[in-house]
Amino acid sequence: MQKYWRSRDANLWMAFPRCRRYAWARTASVEGWASHRRFSCLRVRGGESALNRGGDGGCDVKVIPQEGAELLDSDPQVKAAGRVRATNPLRFAPLTGILSTDATGNLLVRRVRVRVTSGPDRGREALLEAGTLLVGTHSDNDLILRDPQVGKYHLEIALVAGGIRVRDLGSDGGTYVGSTKVQHSVFPMGTEVSLGRSTLQLLSGDIPVPVTPSERNSFGPVLGQSLGMRTLFALLERVAPSDAPIILEGESGTGRSLIARAVHASSRFAASPMASIDFRLPSHERPTLSSLAQRTDTFTLLVDRIDKATPAEQTALLSLYERREEGVLDARIIATSNIDIRREGAEGRFRKELVPHAAAVRIVVPPLRARAEDIPLLVRQFAREVCGAELDFENHDFDRLLAREYPGNVRELRQLIGKALQVDAPPLQLPKSGLARARAALVMPLNARPKPPPPKVARDRLVEFFERDHVEQTHKRLNGNIAEIGRALGLPRREVIKTLKRYGLACPDR
């Protein structure tokens, strides 16, 4: 059974199965203490989160956030104690509790309203935002009932991925849903719970979180200035500091793994290791789920291509997520998928019980063709990475690239830039095996690596490459039809033939 410690500043009790559930602060420029009606104190200083038992039976919650945000709690009973020393006053915002996204992708803060619908306290309500809510007759409970048939500490209610968990705390009269006696079960919203002569109804109190496009054109190393990407960045900025499991859905090459690492770097797990398991790899080339489940350290886990997991692996993953939810595993789990696993779960092609855990927060990464205005920004960045200098492009230099389709998305664009800027290098014999080949490439001698061209040469080479690639793509798409190629390129027949010959493409003699 959970332990409960008395709060110093209020005659209440609190439960803490894991300290990470009670990290209520997110970047505030203060040092000192703040008190909460359920927690003895919040120490806001900057950096990490920890929960330590304090003196007098109280409990100290030390919160170390980043610089520049705010303490996330709207409860009027949260107040700064007299010892707080602040450069900026504590501000309160409503973003607390468990984050989720609905079917349309809107971000929600999950909350439960527990309403007494029958019994001596009919009409009384309590709001569960995070952690647990205690129900009983003792004054230390969150929802206090006067029903003489209800125990002092009768039951505990908690928000979990699959719904609302109801746990009987060893009461004499028992807890019932319908005619079924409940010990420890998860129920959906709207469930009615009976205890003594009272009935509780569990109602949704979810709060939509407005997400307006970010003013930034990046999130960590992920770049984008289009509306779709700035909206994505705003969502990531909201979600990253939380512990909520995330699934990144999108096509291959959109940068999901890069986004996952950026989320890790923006979370409280940033100083901890990041493990990964890729279900595209053979089982002997990736860590076992059982070994991950037994880890005792704090870490982030990237579950790459969760949609490729077998039914047996999905069962093991469910156990992993449940251990995280119960606080046994201190991990942030970020999954990637090429498909909508919510739909797959509803249609029976993916384990339904795993879906609310893995896809608690579902984020869809747009393909490159849906954000063509980001291409100039990406080309400049990729070219800078190769050349080590800014290239002086004209706006019209990108016209050909904007008209191109990218089935391989950002990865394909990056490869195109690398291909355009490659220079001759001594031939290097690499093993045929993919894994051995990658390892050998990593230790490639420096004199075997291509040297980047000077900036002006690089720019001219890229523009020429863009033109050639556009002609090749048009030639392929139109099956070499000279008249149609001319219309597509805006060139007379003679220029089309001349251009095709210059690039070594098939064309008629006349």
C-alpha positions as CSV (number, residue, x, y, z in Angstrom):
1,M,0.0,0.0,0.0
2,Q,1.2,3.6,-0.7
3,K,2.6,5.7,2.1
4,Y,1.0,9.0,2.8
5,W,2.9,11.9,4.5
6,R,1.3,14.8,6.3
7,S,1.7,18.2,4.7
8,R,3.2,21.0,6.8
9,D,1.2,23.9,5.6
10,A,-2.2,22.3,5.4
11,N,-3.9,19.5,7.4
12,L,-3.9,17.2,4.3
13,W,-2.1,14.1,3.3
14,M,-0.4,13.3,0.0
15,A,0.8,10.3,-1.9
16,F,3.9,10.0,-4.0
17,P,4.5,6.7,-5.9
18,R,7.2,8.4,-7.9
19,C,8.7,11.9,-7.6
20,R,8.4,12.7,-11.3
21,R,4.6,12.9,-10.9
22,Y,5.0,16.0,-8.8
23,A,7.4,18.2,-10.7
24,W,5.0,21.1,-10.9
25,A,7.4,23.8,-12.1
26,R,8.6,24.7,-15.5
27,T,11.2,27.4,-15.7
28,A,10.8,30.2,-13.2
29,S,13.6,32.6,-12.3
30,V,13.3,32.1,-8.6
31,E,15.0,30.5,-5.6
32,G,13.0,29.5,-2.6
33,W,9.9,27.6,-1.6
34,A,6.3,27.5,-2.7
35,S,3.6,25.6,-0.9
36,H,0.8,23.6,-2.4
37,R,-2.3,22.3,-0.8
38,R,-1.3,18.7,-1.6
39,F,2.4,19.0,-1.4
40,S,4.3,20.4,1.5
41,C,6.5,22.7,-0.6
42,L,7.9,23.3,-4.1
43,R,11.5,24.4,-4.2
44,V,12.2,26.2,-7.4
45,R,15.8,26.7,-8.4
46,G,16.6,25.5,-11.9
47,G,17.8,22.2,-13.4
48,E,16.1,18.9,-12.4
49,S,13.3,17.5,-10.3
50,A,13.4,15.4,-7.1
51,L,11.1,14.6,-4.2
52,N,12.6,14.3,-0.8
53,R,10.9,13.7,2.5
54,G,11.2,16.8,4.7
55,G,11.1,17.3,8.4
56,D,8.0,17.4,10.5
57,G,6.5,14.6,8.4
58,G,6.4,16.9,5.4
59,C,7.8,16.4,1.9
60,D,10.1,18.7,-0.1
61,V,9.6,18.8,-3.9
62,K,12.7,20.3,-5.4
63,V,12.1,21.5,-9.0
64,I,14.9,22.6,-11.2
65,P,13.6,23.9,-14.5
66,Q,15.1,25.9,-17.3
67,E,15.3,29.7,-17.5
68,G,12.3,31.6,-18.7
69,A,8.9,29.9,-18.2
70,E,6.6,29.5,-15.3
71,L,5.2,27.4,-12.5
72,L,2.5,25.3,-14.0
73,D,-0.5,25.3,-11.6
74,S,-3.7,27.3,-11.6
75,D,-4.9,26.2,-8.2
76,P,-5.5,29.2,-6.0
77,Q,-4.2,27.3,-3.0
78,V,-0.7,27.2,-4.5
79,K,1.1,30.2,-2.9
80,A,4.6,31.4,-2.4
81,A,5.9,31.0,1.1
82,G,7.6,33.8,2.9
83,R,11.1,32.6,2.2
84,V,10.8,32.9,-1.6
85,R,13.4,35.1,-3.2
86,A,12.4,35.9,-6.8
87,T,13.9,37.8,-9.7
88,N,10.6,37.3,-11.4
89,P,7.3,36.6,-9.5
90,L,5.9,33.1,-9.8
91,R,3.2,33.0,-12.4
92,F,0.5,30.4,-12.6
93,A,-0.8,28.8,-15.8
94,P,-3.3,26.0,-16.4
95,L,-0.9,23.5,-18.0
96,T,-0.8,20.8,-15.4
97,G,-1.8,17.2,-15.3
98,I,-1.5,14.5,-18.0
99,L,-1.2,15.7,-21.6
100,S,-3.0,14.0,-24.4
101,T,-4.2,14.7,-28.0
102,D,-7.8,14.1,-29.2
103,A,-8.8,12.5,-32.5
104,T,-8.3,15.7,-34.4
105,G,-4.8,16.3,-33.0
106,N,-5.8,19.0,-30.5
107,L,-3.7,19.1,-27.3
108,L,-5.6,18.5,-24.0
109,V,-4.8,18.5,-20.4
110,R,-6.6,15.5,-19.0
111,R,-8.5,16.0,-15.8
112,V,-11.3,14.2,-14.0
113,R,-14.2,15.7,-12.1
114,V,-15.4,13.3,-9.4
115,R,-19.0,14.2,-8.6
116,V,-21.1,12.8,-5.7
117,T,-24.4,11.9,-7.3
118,S,-26.1,10.2,-4.3
119,G,-25.6,9.9,-0.6
120,P,-25.3,12.5,2.2
121,D,-22.8,14.6,0.1
122,R,-24.8,14.7,-3.1
123,G,-23.6,17.5,-5.4
124,R,-20.1,17.7,-3.9
125,E,-17.2,17.6,-6.5
126,A,-13.4,17.3,-6.5
127,L,-11.0,17.8,-9.4
128,L,-8.2,15.4,-10.2
129,E,-5.5,17.1,-12.2
130,A,-2.4,14.9,-11.6
131,G,-1.2,12.3,-9.1
132,T,-4.0,10.7,-7.1
133,L,-7.3,11.7,-5.5
134,L,-8.2,10.2,-2.1
135,V,-11.8,9.6,-1.1
136,G,-12.9,8.9,2.5
137,T,-14.4,10.4,5.7
138,H,-11.1,11.7,7.2
139,S,-10.4,15.4,6.8
140,D,-7.1,14.5,5.1
141,N,-8.8,13.2,1.9
142,D,-9.2,15.2,-1.3
143,L,-12.9,14.4,-1.4
144,I,-14.4,14.2,2.1
145,L,-17.6,12.2,2.6
146,R,-19.9,12.2,5.6
147,D,-21.3,8.8,4.8
148,P,-20.9,6.6,7.9
149,Q,-20.5,3.5,5.7
150,V,-17.5,4.9,3.9
151,G,-14.0,4.2,5.3
152,K,-11.6,6.9,6.6
153,Y,-9.4,6.3,3.5
154,H,-11.7,4.4,1.3
155,L,-10.4,4.6,-2.3
156,E,-7.9,6.2,-4.5
157,I,-8.5,7.5,-8.0
158,A,-5.8,8.2,-10.6
159,L,-5.6,9.2,-14.2
160,V,-3.8,6.6,-16.4
161,A,-3.3,6.1,-20.1
162,G,-6.2,3.7,-20.5
163,G,-8.7,5.7,-18.5
164,I,-9.3,6.2,-14.7
165,R,-7.8,3.8,-12.2
166,V,-9.9,3.1,-9.1
167,R,-8.1,1.3,-6.2
168,D,-9.8,0.2,-3.0
169,L,-7.6,1.0,0.0
170,G,-8.7,-1.9,2.1
171,S,-12.1,-0.6,3.1
172,D,-14.5,-2.7,5.1
173,G,-17.6,-2.0,2.9
174,G,-15.8,-2.4,-0.4
175,T,-15.9,-0.4,-3.7
176,Y,-18.3,-1.4,-6.5
177,V,-18.9,-0.6,-10.1
178,G,-22.3,-2.0,-10.8
179,S,-22.4,-5.3,-9.0
180,T,-18.7,-5.9,-9.4
181,K,-16.4,-5.4,-6.4
182,V,-13.4,-3.4,-7.3
183,Q,-9.9,-3.9,-5.9
184,H,-7.7,-2.3,-8.6
185,S,-9.2,-1.6,-12.1
186,V,-9.2,0.9,-14.9
187,F,-12.5,2.4,-16.1
188,P,-13.6,4.8,-18.8
189,M,-15.0,8.3,-18.2
190,G,-18.6,8.3,-17.1
191,T,-18.3,5.3,-14.8
192,E,-20.3,5.3,-11.6
193,V,-18.5,4.0,-8.5
194,S,-20.5,3.0,-5.4
195,L,-19.1,3.1,-1.8
196,G,-21.3,2.8,1.3
197,R,-24.5,4.7,0.6
198,S,-22.8,7.1,-1.8
199,T,-22.2,7.0,-5.6
200,L,-19.4,8.9,-7.4
201,Q,-19.5,9.7,-11.1
202,L,-16.2,10.1,-12.9
203,L,-16.6,12.9,-15.5
204,S,-14.2,14.3,-18.0
205,G,-12.7,17.7,-17.1
206,D,-10.3,17.9,-20.0
207,I,-9.0,21.3,-20.9
208,P,-8.0,22.1,-24.5
209,V,-4.6,23.8,-24.7
210,P,-4.4,26.5,-27.4
211,V,-1.4,26.0,-29.6
212,T,-0.5,29.0,-31.8
213,P,2.3,28.8,-34.4
214,S,5.7,29.3,-32.8
215,E,7.6,32.5,-33.7
216,R,10.8,30.3,-34.0
217,N,11.8,28.6,-37.2
218,S,13.5,25.7,-35.4
219,F,13.1,23.3,-32.6
220,G,16.6,22.1,-31.7
221,P,18.2,21.0,-35.0
222,V,14.9,20.7,-36.7
223,L,14.3,23.5,-39.2
224,G,11.1,24.9,-40.8
225,Q,9.5,28.3,-41.4
226,S,6.2,27.1,-42.9
227,L,3.0,27.4,-41.0
228,G,2.8,23.6,-40.6
229,M,6.3,23.3,-39.1
230,R,5.9,26.3,-36.8
231,T,2.6,24.8,-35.5
232,L,4.5,21.6,-34.9
233,F,7.2,23.5,-33.0
234,A,4.6,25.1,-30.8
235,L,3.2,21.7,-30.0
236,L,6.6,20.3,-29.2
237,E,7.4,23.3,-27.0
238,R,4.3,22.5,-25.0
239,V,4.9,18.7,-24.8
240,A,8.6,18.3,-24.5
241,P,9.0,19.5,-20.9
242,S,6.3,17.0,-19.7
243,D,6.8,13.2,-19.2
244,A,4.0,12.3,-21.6
245,P,4.6,9.5,-24.0
246,I,4.7,10.7,-27.6
247,I,4.3,9.1,-31.0
248,L,5.7,10.8,-34.0
249,E,3.8,9.7,-37.1
250,G,4.8,10.5,-40.7
251,E,6.5,9.3,-43.8
252,S,10.1,8.0,-43.9
253,G,12.7,10.7,-44.2
254,T,10.6,13.5,-42.5
255,G,13.0,13.7,-39.5
256,R,11.1,11.9,-36.8
257,S,14.2,10.5,-35.1
258,L,15.8,13.9,-35.1
259,I,12.6,15.4,-33.5
260,A,12.7,12.7,-30.9
261,R,16.2,13.6,-29.9
262,A,15.3,17.3,-29.8
263,V,12.4,16.5,-27.5
264,H,14.8,14.5,-25.3
265,A,17.2,17.5,-25.2
266,S,14.3,19.8,-24.1
267,S,13.1,17.5,-21.3
268,R,14.1,16.8,-17.8
269,F,15.8,13.7,-19.2
270,A,18.3,15.7,-21.2
271,A,21.2,14.8,-18.9
272,S,20.3,11.2,-19.0
273,P,21.1,8.6,-21.7
274,M,18.9,8.0,-24.7
275,A,18.3,4.3,-25.6
276,S,16.7,3.2,-28.8
277,I,15.1,0.1,-30.2
278,D,14.4,-0.2,-33.9
279,F,11.8,-2.8,-34.9
280,R,13.0,-2.7,-38.5
281,L,16.2,-4.5,-37.4
282,P,16.5,-8.2,-36.9
283,S,15.9,-9.2,-33.2
284,H,19.6,-10.1,-32.7
285,E,20.7,-6.6,-33.7
286,R,18.6,-4.6,-31.2
287,P,18.3,-4.6,-27.4
288,T,15.6,-6.9,-25.8
289,L,12.5,-5.3,-24.3
290,S,13.0,-7.3,-21.1
291,S,16.5,-5.7,-20.6
292,L,15.0,-2.2,-21.1
293,A,12.2,-3.0,-18.6
294,Q,14.7,-3.9,-15.9
295,R,16.7,-0.7,-16.1
296,T,16.9,1.2,-12.9
297,D,18.4,4.5,-14.2
298,T,16.6,7.5,-15.7
299,F,16.6,7.5,-19.5
300,T,14.7,8.3,-22.7
301,L,13.6,5.4,-24.9
302,L,13.1,5.9,-28.6
303,V,10.9,3.1,-30.0
304,D,11.6,3.3,-33.7
305,R,8.9,2.0,-36.1
306,I,6.5,0.7,-33.4
307,D,4.2,-0.3,-36.2
308,K,6.6,-3.0,-37.2
309,A,6.5,-4.7,-33.8
310,T,5.1,-8.2,-33.8
311,P,2.0,-9.1,-31.6
312,A,4.4,-10.7,-29.0
313,E,6.6,-7.6,-29.0
314,Q,3.5,-5.4,-28.6
315,T,2.6,-7.3,-25.5
316,A,6.1,-6.7,-24.1
317,L,5.9,-3.0,-25.0
318,L,2.6,-2.8,-23.2
319,S,4.3,-4.1,-20.0
320,L,7.1,-1.5,-20.5
321,Y,4.7,1.4,-20.7
322,E,2.7,0.1,-17.7
323,R,5.9,-0.1,-15.6
324,R,6.6,3.5,-16.6
325,E,3.1,4.5,-15.6
326,E,3.4,2.8,-12.3
327,G,6.6,4.6,-11.6
328,V,8.8,1.4,-11.6
329,L,10.5,2.6,-14.8
330,D,11.7,6.2,-14.8
331,A,11.7,6.7,-18.6
332,R,10.3,9.0,-21.2
333,I,9.1,6.9,-24.2
334,I,9.0,8.4,-27.7
335,A,7.8,6.2,-30.5
336,T,7.8,6.6,-34.3
337,S,5.4,5.1,-36.8
338,N,4.7,5.3,-40.6
339,I,1.0,4.8,-40.0
340,D,-1.8,5.9,-37.6
341,I,-1.7,3.2,-34.9
342,R,-4.9,4.6,-33.4
343,R,-6.7,3.6,-36.6
344,E,-4.8,0.3,-36.8
345,G,-5.8,-0.5,-33.2
346,A,-9.5,0.3,-33.9
347,E,-9.4,-2.0,-36.9
348,G,-7.7,-4.8,-35.1
349,R,-4.3,-4.7,-36.7
350,F,-2.5,-3.3,-33.7
351,R,-2.9,-4.2,-30.0
352,K,-5.7,-2.0,-28.8
353,E,-4.5,-1.8,-25.2
354,L,-1.1,-0.5,-26.3
355,V,-2.6,2.4,-28.3
356,P,-3.5,4.8,-25.4
357,H,-0.1,4.3,-23.9
358,A,2.0,4.7,-27.0
359,A,-0.1,7.4,-28.6
360,A,-1.0,9.5,-25.6
361,V,0.3,12.5,-27.5
362,R,0.1,11.9,-31.3
363,I,2.2,14.3,-33.4
364,V,2.0,14.1,-37.2
365,V,5.2,15.3,-39.0
366,P,4.3,16.8,-42.4
367,P,6.0,15.5,-45.6
368,L,8.4,17.9,-47.4
369,R,5.9,18.3,-50.4
370,A,3.4,19.8,-47.9
371,R,6.0,22.5,-46.8
372,A,7.9,23.4,-50.0
373,E,8.6,26.9,-48.6
374,D,11.0,25.3,-46.2
375,I,13.2,24.0,-49.0
376,P,15.4,27.2,-49.4
377,L,16.0,27.2,-45.6
378,L,17.0,23.5,-45.6
379,V,19.2,23.8,-48.7
380,R,21.1,26.7,-47.1
381,Q,21.6,24.7,-43.9
382,F,22.7,21.5,-45.6
383,A,25.1,23.4,-47.9
384,R,26.5,25.2,-44.9
385,E,27.1,21.8,-43.1
386,V,29.0,20.5,-46.2
387,C,31.0,23.7,-47.0
388,G,31.4,25.2,-43.6
389,A,30.3,28.6,-45.0
390,E,27.2,30.4,-46.1
391,L,26.5,30.2,-49.8
392,D,25.2,33.3,-51.6
393,F,22.1,31.9,-53.3
394,E,19.6,34.0,-55.3
395,N,15.9,33.3,-54.7
396,H,15.4,32.1,-58.2
397,D,18.1,29.4,-57.7
398,F,15.5,27.4,-55.8
399,D,12.8,27.4,-58.4
400,R,13.7,24.0,-59.8
401,L,13.9,22.4,-56.4
402,L,10.5,23.8,-55.4
403,A,8.9,22.1,-58.4
404,R,10.3,18.7,-57.5
405,E,8.6,15.9,-55.6
406,Y,10.4,14.3,-52.7
407,P,9.2,10.8,-51.9
408,G,12.2,10.5,-49.6
409,N,11.3,13.9,-47.9
410,V,14.0,15.8,-46.1
411,R,16.4,12.8,-46.1
412,E,16.2,12.8,-49.9
413,L,16.9,16.6,-50.1
414,R,19.9,16.2,-47.9
415,Q,21.3,13.4,-50.0
416,L,20.8,15.5,-53.2
417,I,22.8,18.3,-51.7
418,G,25.6,15.9,-50.6
419,K,25.6,14.3,-54.1
420,A,25.8,17.7,-55.8
421,L,28.7,18.9,-53.7
422,Q,30.7,15.6,-53.7
423,V,34.3,15.8,-55.1
424,D,36.6,13.2,-56.4
425,A,38.3,11.1,-53.6
426,P,40.6,8.1,-53.6
427,P,38.6,4.9,-54.1
428,L,37.7,3.2,-50.8
429,Q,37.0,-0.5,-50.5
430,L,34.1,-1.0,-48.1
431,P,32.6,-4.4,-46.9
432,K,29.4,-5.5,-48.6
433,S,27.6,-6.0,-45.2
434,G,25.5,-2.9,-44.4
435,L,26.5,-2.8,-40.7
436,A,30.2,-3.4,-41.4
437,R,30.1,-0.9,-44.2
438,A,28.7,1.8,-41.9
439,R,31.3,1.1,-39.3
440,A,34.1,1.2,-41.8
441,A,32.8,4.5,-43.2
442,L,32.9,6.0,-39.7
443,V,36.6,5.3,-39.4
444,M,37.4,6.4,-43.0
445,P,40.9,8.0,-43.1
446,L,40.8,11.8,-43.3
447,N,42.7,11.8,-46.6
448,A,39.9,9.6,-48.1
449,R,37.2,12.0,-47.2
450,P,36.1,14.5,-49.9
451,K,37.1,18.1,-49.2
452,P,34.3,20.6,-49.5
453,P,34.5,23.0,-52.5
454,P,35.0,26.8,-52.1
455,P,31.7,28.6,-51.5
456,K,31.4,30.1,-55.0
457,V,32.2,26.8,-56.7
458,A,29.7,25.0,-54.4
459,R,26.9,27.5,-55.2
460,D,27.5,27.2,-58.9
461,R,27.7,23.4,-58.7
462,L,24.4,23.3,-56.7
463,V,22.5,25.5,-59.2
464,E,23.8,23.4,-62.1
465,F,22.8,20.3,-60.2
466,F,19.3,21.6,-59.5
467,E,18.8,22.4,-63.2
468,R,20.1,19.0,-64.3
469,D,17.9,17.2,-61.7
470,H,14.8,19.1,-62.8
471,V,15.4,18.2,-66.5
472,E,16.1,14.5,-65.6
473,Q,12.9,14.3,-63.5
474,T,10.8,16.0,-66.3
475,H,12.3,13.7,-69.0
476,K,11.5,10.7,-66.9
477,R,7.9,11.8,-66.0
478,L,7.0,12.6,-69.6
479,N,8.7,9.5,-71.0
480,G,11.0,11.6,-73.2
481,N,8.3,13.3,-75.2
482,I,10.0,16.4,-76.6
483,A,6.9,18.5,-77.1
484,E,5.6,17.9,-73.6
485,I,9.1,18.4,-72.1
486,G,9.4,21.7,-73.9
487,R,6.0,22.9,-72.6
488,A,7.0,21.8,-69.0
489,L,10.4,23.6,-69.2
490,G,9.2,26.6,-71.2
491,L,11.8,25.9,-74.0
492,P,11.5,25.6,-77.8
493,R,12.1,22.2,-79.3
494,R,15.7,23.0,-80.4
495,E,16.7,24.1,-76.9
496,V,15.0,21.0,-75.4
497,I,17.1,18.7,-77.6
498,K,20.2,20.7,-76.9
499,T,19.6,20.5,-73.1
500,L,18.9,16.8,-73.2
501,K,22.1,16.1,-75.1
502,R,24.1,18.2,-72.7
503,Y,22.8,16.0,-69.8
504,G,23.2,12.7,-71.7
505,L,19.5,12.0,-71.9
506,A,17.8,10.1,-74.7
507,C,16.3,12.4,-77.5
508,P,15.6,12.1,-81.2
509,D,18.2,13.1,-83.8
510,R,15.9,15.8,-85.2
